[in-house]
Amino acid sequence: MLTRHTSASAAPNAQDAKPFWVDLLHPTPAEAAQVAAEFGVQVPTRESLMEIETSSRLRADGETLYVSMPLPLRDAAAGFAPVPLGFVLSPELLVTVRFAETSVFTHVKARVGLEPQMGSASVFAALIDGMVDFSADMLEKFSSELATVSARVFGRDGVAPPRGRPFTSALRESLNAVGAVGDHLSRTRESLLGLQRIIAFAAEMAANWLRPELKNRLKTAQADLSSLVAFESQLSGQAQFLLDAILGFISTEQNDIFKVLTIVSVVGIPPTLIASMYGMNFHYMPELAWRWGYPFGLALIAFSTILPILWFKRRGWW
């Protein structure tokens, strides 16, 4: 979809009003070719935007900057591949190439219709600010999710959760939750680092024509990104700690199960040995003709069962 944005101060019926922002959402080859022919810029394809080399993500052609970054989203239609975002920025025009709808673009489009003084660089700075705020909101959400998982695993107010099948199910759910948050954090960090590179590149390469207030906005966004990257690193460490703790609890649960099975097998060996000994078909057995032989055998089996249990309890293994 191709959307043109002209200045709000332009006459409503002015057909020759020159746009300062062209937004391409899921562009078709025809739309990309139209923008390239009309404005004399190269419209990047999705494949080129997904390149990870710095030379592919950050390059300049005169005063025109070609920059790209991954959004902290995954496209289910493309096999959950990262969603790229491309900018073509010049003093007169901004071309955005994107493949997902985000609230950031919706808010900036609403501002474009209300602020008559906005230009290509102003829209670029507004989009950068919006993506910084969007990333901060996502990190706050992930922090809350990790806090919920931590309370579920370690208990609330220092009270450990009860053991048993509900606790095992909670561990399994917590493991899935931590894995999902870890995946989101990884993609968010990649997006934050991409934003940092874009801001630094734009501030350096467009220093001659960026207005001072826009330079200050980019500088502020760069400082905010530094704090967000540090916060993301803290959340990643917390996610790794929770992952290790959950796996440790699961391992402990498995060890308890194996311990019970081991104790049961050990307790069952003496009675089995006694029962098999008296089950042998020898003609001359001393207890065979004894009146109390059967009760004696049962008592011996019971004693050989209870004695190991008492011993395990004394050692604290049961």
N, C-alpha and C positions, 0 to 999 in steps of 0.2 A: 504494500500500500504506500502510495506516494502522497506526502502532505507538505504543502508549501506554507511558510509563515512570512508574512510581510509586516512592515511597521504598522502599528496601530494608528499612527498619525497620518498614514497615507489615505487618500480619498477612497471611499468604499467602492466607487465605480472605476477606479483607475486600473485599467487592464494591463498597463505596462509597469506596474509597481514591481520593483525588483525584490525578490525574497532574500532574506538574510539567514534563513534556516530551512533546510530541506530534510525532512524526516522520512526515511525508508524503513518500513516495517515489513519483514518478509518480502523483500523486493524481488520482482520477477526480472528475468534478463532484459525484457523490453523497458521496464522502468529504470533499471540501472543504465542501460544504453542511452535513454533519453536524458537523464541527469548528466551523464558524462558529455554528451554532445552539446547540451545547452549551456553548461557552466565550465566546460573545459577542465574537468577533474577526473581522476580515476576512481571509480566506485569499486571498492574491494568486494570480493566474493566471500561467502561464508568460509570456504576452504582457506583462503588467504588470511582471514581474520583469526583462524584457529592455529596459525603458525606460532610456535613458541620462541623462535629466535628474536632477540632484541632488535636486530636489524629489520625484521619483518613487522614488529609491533610499533616501532618508533622510527620514522623517517621523515625527511623534509624535502620538498621540491620547491625551491625558492622560498616564498613566504607561506606556502601551503604545507600544512603539517598533516601527516597520515599516522594516526595512533590507534591502537586497539587494546582491548583488555577483556578478560573473561568475567562474566557476571556470576554472582554466587548462586546460580540456578542450574538445573539440569533439564534438558529437553527430553521428555519421554518419547516424543516422536522420532528423535534422532538417536535412540539407544542410550538415553541418559548422558549424552555427551555434554560438555560445558557449553553454555550459551555465550557466544562472542558478541562484543559490542565495538563498533568502529566509528571513529571521528575523522572527518576531513575538515580541517579548520584553516581558514584564511581570514584576512582583515575584513572582507566583505561577506563571506559566506561560511556557514557551518552545515555540513552534511553528516547526518547520523545514520548508520546502518545497523539495524538490530533485528533480532529474530525471536524476541519475546516481549510481551507487554508488561511494563512495570509501572508502579505508582509514581516513580520519580518523573518520568516523561509526562504523565498526566498532569502533575502539579505544575511543572514548568510550562507546559502548553497553556494552562490557565493563566499563568502570569504574563505570558507573551501578549495575550489579548488585552491586558490591563495596563501594561507599562509601555508607553510609546517610545522610550529611549533605548530599548533593548536592541542589541546587535548580535552578531555572530559570537564575539568573544564573551558577551554578557550571558548569552544562553549557555555557552560552554561552561562558564564558571558556575552558573546556576545548576547545571546538570551534575557537575563535580560535587557541589555542596549537597545536592540531593542524594547522590550515591554514598557520600560519607555518612549522612544521617541514616540512610537505609541500612548500611552496614552496621552502624552503631546499634540500631534497633534490633537487628538480627543477633548481634552478640549479646545484648541484654536478654533476649529470649533464650538463647542457648545457656546463659548463666543461670536463669531460672530453672530450666529443665535439668541441668546438672545438680542444682540444689535439691530438686525434688527426688532425683535418683539417689543422692547421698542420704537424704532422710529415709528413703525406703530401705536402703541397704544397711545403714548403721543405726537406724532408729531415731526417734524424735526425743529431744530434751534429755539425751543421754540414756534413754531406755532402749535396750536392744530389742529388736523384733523377735517374736516367738519363733522357735525352730519348728520344722515340720514341712509338710507338703506345701502349705501356703507360702512359706518362706522360700522354698525351692522355686516355686512358680514366680515369685517376685524377683528372685535372682535372674531367672531366665528373661523376664520382661525388662529388667534393668540392663542386662547385657545388650539386648536389642536397642534400648534407648540410648545407651552410651555409644554404641556403634553408629547409630544414626547421627547423633550430635557430633561425633568425631569426623564423620564424612562431611557434614555441613561446615564444620570449622575449617577443614582442609580447603574446601572450595572458597570459603570466605577469606581465608588468608591469601590465597592466590589472587582473588579479586582486589584485596587491599594493596598487595604489592604491585599489581598492575596499575592501580590508581596512583600510587606513589611515583612510579616511573613516568606516567603520563604527565602529572603535574610538574615534575622536575624538568621534563623535556620541553613542555610548552612554555614554562617560565623562562627557560634559557633561549629557546629558538624564536619565541615571539616577543622577546624583551623590547624590541624596537617599536612595536606598534600596540602593545597592550597598555591600557590605561593604568595609572598608578593604583586606583582603587581595586582593579581586577587583579593586579599583582599581589596586593595585600590579601585579597580573598583567597587566592591560590596558596599564599604562604600560610594563612590560617588553616586551610584545608590540609596542607602538608603536615602541620603540627598536630592536628586532630588525628590524622592517619597514623602518625608515629605512636600516639597513645593507644589507638585502637589495635595496632599490631602488637604492642606490648600486652594489652588485655587479652587478645586472642592467644598469645603464647601462654599466658596464665591459665586460660580456659583449657587449652590443649593439655597442659600439665595436669590439671584437675581431672580431665577426662581419662588420661592415661592412668592416674592414681586410682580412679574409680574402677577402671577396667581391670587393673591388677588386683584390687580388693575383691571385686566380684569373682574373678577367676580363683582367687585364694579361698573364698567362701565355698565356691562350688567344689574345689579340690578337698576342702575339709569335710563337706557333706559326703563326698565319695569315699573318703577315708573312713568316716564313721560307718558307712554301709559295709565296707570291706572288713572293718573291725568286728562288726556284729556277725557277719558271715563266718569270719575266722573263729570267733568264740563259739558259735553254734557248732561248727565242724569239730572243734577240739572237744567240746563238751559231749558230742555224740560218739566220739571214738571209744571210750571205756565201756559204755553200755553195749555198744555193738560188739566189742571184743568178747564181753562176758556172755552175751546172748548167742554169739556164734560158737563159743566154746561149749556151752551146754546144748547146743543144737547138733553137735556131732553124733553120729550113729555108732558109737562104740558100745559093745555089749557090757563090758566091765567098767562102769562108772560108779564111784563111791556114793554119789548122791542120788543115783537112779532109784534105789529101793528105800531111800530115806523118807520118812513121813513128812519132815519139814523141808525137804529139798526144794520144792517149788516156791514156797514163801521165801526161803533163803535166797534163791536166785533172783526173785523180784526185788527183795531188799537190797541185794548186792548191786543190782542194776540202778536202783534209785539212789543208793549211796554214791556210786561212781558218777552219777549225773550231778548230784547236789554238791559234792566236794569241789569239782573244778569251778562251779559257779561261785561258791563262797570264796575260793582262792582269787578269782578274777575280781570280785567285789572288793576284797581286801587290798588288792593292788590298785584299785581305782580304774580298772579297765571296763567296768560294766556299769 
